[in-house]
Amino acid sequence: MKLPSVTIKQLLEAGVHLGHKTHRWNPKMDKFIFTSKNSIHIIDLVQTLEMIDSALQEIHKCITADGRILIVSTKKQAAESITTLAKETSQFYVNYRWLGGMLTNWNTISNSIKRYKKLSENLKKEKTGFTKKEILKMGVQRDRLERSLGGIVDMKKTPDMIIIIDTNVESLAVKEAFKLNIPIVAIVDTNSDPTGINFPIPGNDDARRAISLYCDLIKQTILDAQKNISIMEPKEHKPEEEIKKTKLKQKTPKPETEEKKDTIEKKPKSIFLAAKKLVSFKKNKNIQFHVFRRFIKKSQEIKRNYWSRI
């Protein structure tokens, strides 16, 4: 594992130490601030070096384990550098706008990606069968979807890691990644909140030089890790006979069906018992009609005898 080396001089030249004004700071960033000069906070670069090394190690581990990374930053300063980084390292990126639910509501986002692919295929055809007005509308829809989803078209599942520049602007991405327990590597300025971020890197997130330095370091680590991707060994398949035996063992024998018993019951001796028995006979579906008729005649005879005695 060869991680890129960085010196404090390089960080100073890139302006990583420069934070925001003192009245715009976040008190949770107090431990990363070295001092203040001309009402501007200055970040402790010794801590920045240590945290850069730990973050790069985690990125290297993620790539060697055949993981994919999503790089997020919708700032104008970082849009171009992020696209070049993602395309050169074959990773995913979001540089225009973070759509709500891009990670938590992946089913809806995947439907939008399918729509984008369908529109692009239809517009590439020479004979589409659509009018000029319809083609213009489809082109507008395609461009709108490409701006927001162009970097995640090939993403089939949630990423294994997220790299974020400026957590204040990308607060939705931080919340969604935290909800799904996705590790976050983020550049944290003096006005940012480092809570919930697994690998924070204190530094300037506005200067173009600083952003290009971060991207260059990440690019070198990913390219080095891609050379050492560990290919998982295929699992040994069991023979079919063993699988059948295990299935037979798992199956429990069903209890034998009890033989049907002859339901021969005594004739009722009173009218009330006859009525109860009549109800039970009606419920039985297998009884024959002539038996039921004979039973009704017998109950009528019992009724006549009863009234004749009175």
C-alpha positions in Angstrom: 0.0 0.0 0.0 1.6 3.2 -1.2 -0.2 6.3 0.1 0.7 9.7 -1.4 2.9 11.8 0.9 1.9 15.4 1.8 3.9 18.0 3.6 2.8 21.0 5.6 4.5 23.3 3.1 2.1 21.9 0.3 -0.9 22.5 2.6 0.2 26.1 3.3 0.7 26.8 -0.4 -2.7 25.4 -1.2 -4.3 27.6 1.5 -5.7 24.6 3.5 -5.0 26.4 6.8 -7.3 29.4 6.1 -10.7 29.1 7.7 -13.7 31.4 7.9 -14.1 34.6 9.9 -14.2 34.3 13.6 -17.9 35.4 13.9 -18.9 32.5 11.4 -17.3 29.7 13.3 -18.8 26.5 14.7 -17.8 25.9 18.4 -17.6 22.1 17.7 -14.5 22.9 15.5 -12.6 24.4 18.4 -10.3 21.4 18.8 -9.1 21.7 15.2 -8.4 25.5 15.3 -4.8 26.6 16.0 -5.2 30.4 16.4 -6.9 33.4 14.8 -5.3 36.2 12.9 -7.0 39.3 11.4 -10.4 38.0 12.5 -9.8 34.7 10.5 -9.4 31.3 12.1 -6.3 29.3 11.2 -6.6 25.5 11.2 -4.0 23.2 12.9 -2.3 21.5 10.0 -0.6 18.9 12.2 -4.0 17.4 12.9 -5.0 17.8 9.3 -2.0 15.7 8.2 -2.8 12.9 10.6 -6.5 12.9 9.6 -5.6 12.9 5.9 -3.5 9.8 6.4 -6.3 8.0 8.2 -8.9 9.0 5.6 -6.7 7.8 2.7 -6.1 4.5 4.4 -9.8 3.9 4.7 -10.3 4.9 1.0 -7.6 2.4 0.1 -9.2 -0.4 2.1 -12.6 0.3 0.5 -11.3 0.1 -3.0 -9.2 -3.0 -2.4 -12.3 -4.7 -1.1 -13.9 -4.0 -4.5 -16.0 -1.2 -3.1 -17.3 1.9 -4.9 -17.2 5.5 -3.7 -19.6 8.4 -4.3 -18.0 11.9 -4.5 -20.3 14.7 -3.7 -19.9 18.5 -4.0 -22.3 20.9 -5.7 -20.0 23.9 -5.3 -18.9 25.7 -8.5 -15.2 25.6 -7.4 -15.3 21.8 -7.0 -17.6 20.7 -9.8 -14.9 20.3 -12.6 -12.3 18.7 -10.4 -14.8 16.2 -9.0 -16.0 15.1 -12.5 -12.4 14.6 -13.7 -11.5 12.7 -10.5 -14.6 10.4 -10.8 -14.1 9.7 -14.5 -10.4 8.9 -14.2 -10.9 6.6 -11.3 -14.3 5.1 -12.5 -16.2 6.2 -9.4 -19.6 7.9 -9.0 -20.2 11.7 -8.5 -22.8 14.3 -7.9 -21.8 17.9 -8.9 -25.0 19.7 -9.8 -27.7 19.1 -7.1 -28.3 16.5 -4.5 -31.8 15.1 -4.9 -33.6 14.3 -1.7 -33.7 10.6 -1.1 -30.9 9.8 -3.5 -29.7 7.1 -1.1 -32.7 6.4 1.2 -35.3 6.3 -1.7 -33.2 4.5 -4.2 -36.2 2.8 -5.9 -37.5 6.2 -7.1 -34.1 7.4 -8.2 -33.5 4.2 -10.2 -36.8 4.8 -12.0 -35.5 8.3 -13.0 -32.2 6.7 -14.2 -34.2 4.3 -16.4 -36.2 7.3 -17.8 -32.9 9.1 -18.6 -31.5 6.0 -20.4 -34.7 5.6 -22.4 -34.8 9.3 -23.4 -31.1 9.2 -24.5 -31.7 6.0 -26.6 -34.8 7.6 -28.3 -32.9 10.8 -29.1 -29.9 8.9 -30.6 -32.2 7.2 -33.2 -32.5 8.8 -36.6 -36.1 7.9 -37.2 -37.8 8.4 -33.8 -41.3 8.9 -35.1 -41.8 12.0 -32.9 -42.5 15.6 -34.0 -39.9 18.4 -33.6 -41.7 19.8 -30.6 -41.7 16.4 -28.9 -38.1 15.9 -29.6 -37.2 19.3 -28.1 -39.2 18.5 -24.9 -37.4 15.1 -24.7 -34.1 16.9 -25.1 -34.8 19.3 -22.3 -35.9 16.4 -20.0 -32.8 14.5 -20.9 -30.5 17.4 -20.1 -32.2 18.1 -16.8 -31.8 14.4 -15.7 -28.2 14.3 -17.0 -27.2 17.3 -14.8 -28.5 15.7 -11.6 -28.1 11.9 -12.4 -25.4 11.8 -15.0 -22.7 10.8 -12.5 -24.7 7.9 -10.9 -26.2 6.3 -14.1 -24.2 3.1 -13.6 -24.7 2.9 -9.8 -26.8 -0.2 -9.2 -26.8 0.0 -5.3 -25.8 2.3 -2.5 -22.1 3.2 -2.4 -19.7 1.7 0.1 -18.2 5.1 1.0 -19.0 8.8 0.4 -16.5 11.7 0.1 -18.0 15.1 0.7 -16.6 18.6 0.3 -18.4 21.2 2.4 -20.8 19.4 4.8 -22.9 22.6 5.2 -24.0 22.6 1.6 -24.3 18.8 1.4 -26.2 18.4 4.7 -28.8 16.2 3.1 -26.1 13.8 1.8 -24.6 13.6 5.3 -28.0 12.8 6.9 -28.8 10.1 4.4 -25.4 8.5 4.7 -25.6 8.6 8.5 -29.0 7.0 8.4 -27.8 4.1 6.2 -24.5 3.7 8.1 -22.3 4.5 5.1 -18.8 5.8 6.2 -18.2 9.5 5.4 -14.9 11.2 4.5 -15.5 14.9 4.5 -13.5 18.2 4.3 -14.6 20.1 7.4 -14.1 23.9 7.5 -14.3 26.1 10.6 -18.0 26.8 10.1 -18.9 23.1 9.7 -20.3 20.5 12.1 -18.0 17.4 12.4 -20.6 15.3 14.3 -21.7 12.2 12.5 -18.7 12.2 10.1 -16.5 9.1 10.4 -13.3 10.6 8.9 -13.2 14.4 9.1 -10.4 16.3 7.4 -10.1 19.9 8.8 -9.2 22.3 6.0 -10.3 25.0 3.7 -13.3 23.9 1.5 -13.6 27.0 -0.7 -10.1 27.6 -2.3 -9.7 25.9 -5.7 -6.0 25.0 -4.9 -7.1 23.2 -1.8 -9.8 21.3 -3.5 -7.5 20.3 -6.4 -5.0 19.1 -3.8 -7.6 16.9 -2.0 -8.7 15.5 -5.4 -5.1 14.7 -6.4 -4.5 12.8 -3.2 -7.7 10.8 -3.5 -7.0 10.0 -7.1 -3.5 8.6 -6.3 -4.8 6.4 -3.5 -7.7 5.0 -5.6 -5.4 4.3 -8.6 -3.0 2.5 -6.3 -5.7 0.5 -4.6 -7.3 -0.6 -7.9 -4.0 -2.4 -8.7 -4.5 -4.5 -5.6 -8.2 -5.3 -5.7 -8.8 -8.6 -3.9 -10.9 -10.9 -6.0 -13.1 -13.1 -3.9 -12.6 -16.8 -4.4 -15.7 -18.6 -5.8 -17.6 -20.7 -3.3 -17.3 -24.5 -3.6 -20.6 -25.9 -4.9 -21.9 -29.0 -3.2 -22.9 -32.0 -5.3 -26.6 -32.4 -6.1 -26.8 -35.7 -4.1 -25.7 -34.0 -0.9 -28.2 -31.2 -1.4 -31.0 -33.7 -1.9 -30.0 -35.5 1.3 -30.0 -32.3 3.3 -33.4 -31.4 1.9 -34.8 -34.8 2.8 -33.5 -34.5 6.4 -35.0 -31.1 6.8 -38.4 -32.3 5.7 -40.5 -33.7 8.6 -42.8 -36.6 7.9 -46.4 -35.6 7.8 -48.8 -37.4 10.2 -50.9 -40.1 8.6 -54.5 -39.3 7.9 -56.9 -40.9 10.3 -59.4 -43.3 8.7 -63.0 -42.1 8.5 -65.2 -43.6 11.2 -68.8 -44.5 10.6 -70.9 -42.0 12.3 -73.8 -44.2 13.4 -75.7 -42.4 16.1 -78.8 -43.3 18.0 -82.2 -42.0 17.1 -83.4 -39.1 19.3 -86.1 -39.8 21.8 -87.5 -36.2 22.2 -88.4 -33.3 20.0 -85.6 -31.1 21.2 -82.9 -33.7 20.6 -84.4 -34.3 17.1 -84.1 -30.5 16.4 -80.5 -30.4 17.5 -79.7 -33.5 15.4 -81.4 -31.9 12.4 -79.0 -29.0 12.5 -76.0 -31.3 12.7 -77.4 -33.3 9.7 -77.7 -30.1 7.7 -74.1 -29.2 8.3 -72.9 -32.6 7.1 -72.4 -32.4 3.3 -72.0 -36.1 2.6 -75.5 -37.2 3.9 -78.0 -38.5 1.4 -81.3 -36.9 0.8 -83.5 -40.0 1.5 -81.9 -40.5 4.9 -82.7 -36.9 5.8 -86.3 -37.3 4.6 -86.8 -40.4 6.7 -85.4 -38.6 9.8 -88.0 -35.8 9.3 -90.9 -38.3 9.1 -89.7 -39.9 12.3 -89.5 -36.6 14.2 -93.1 -35.8 13.1 -94.3 -39.2 14.4 -92.7 -38.5 17.8 -94.4 -35.1 17.9 -97.8 -36.6 17.2 -97.4 -39.3 19.9 -96.4 -36.6 22.4 -99.5 -34.5 21.7 -101.8 -37.6 21.7 -100.6 -38.4 25.2 -101.6 -35.0 26.5 
